[in-house]
Amino acid sequence: MTFENIIVTIDGAIALIQLNRPKVLNALNGKLMTELGDAVEELDQNDAVRCIIIHGSERAFCAGADIDQMKSATPLVMLQSAWINRNFDRLRKATKPIIAAVSGYCLGGGSELAMACDIVIASESAQFAQPEINIGIIPGAGGTQRLPRAIGKSRALELILTGKFMSAKEAEARGLVSRVVPVEMYLEEAKTLAREIATQPPVAVRFAKAAVNKAYELPLTEGLEFESRIFHILFSTEDQKEGMAAFLEKRKPAWKGK
């Protein structure tokens, strides 16, 4: 896959998507978001790929949406183009786990992009913020919805209403990120995790992701019903038979993804 604003690399069972607009700290524009959506959809259909990593550079994961593209936009233009939300939705629909490897600035749309991923690994230099209030708008790609779910209403509102930055250490303590590692290790840490996930049974991984996501979307009773259905469906897979047989025979399972 060849793109102008991202770099896609496949390394065995994992795929890496690097945001590649270094002059503007990987600011999101329509072209980058469309390419990102295209890449995620294609990788999600690639049976050889079992986990996806999205990353930027050590200096910046993403400094937010490209303000120059939006400064003169009308409400109708923004509504009709919907270039951010449409492509974020493509990420949301991906069935394979997506890891955000974050270092440096992770602001506005960049923070929303990280939160749209399934797991966030951060470097010690990572800084998260939703500073849209400083330019007269609010987060528009999930910030007001995902951030409170991750860190609670009170702290989320404080950050959104002031535009203040949150350190990687606080983000980890509040559950926004999975772990924080030294800058020189953040991408390798994400790769290690991706490879570990890639060794697990593919069908069960996809269903586990779907079930956890439902926990944020459904009332508890409906979520439990969804989990129960998926749990029972997995007993129809070859991987379930193989996994339990391997456990009893004290050997490593050979997953088929079926």
Buried (B, 14 or more C-beta within 10 A) or exposed (E): BEBEBBBBEBEEBBBBBBBBBEEBBBBBBBBBBBBBBBBBBEBBEBEEBBBBBBBBBBBBBBBBBBBEBBEEEEEEEBEEBBBBBEBBBBBBEBEBBBBBBBBBBBBBBBBBBBBBBBBBBBBBBBBBBBBBBEEEEEBBBBBBBBBBBBBEEEBBEEBBEEBEBBBBEBBBEBEBBBBBBEBEEBBEBBBEBBBEBBEBBBBBBBBBBEBEBBEEEBEEEEBBEBBEEBEEEBEEBEBBEBBEEBEEEEEEBEBEBE
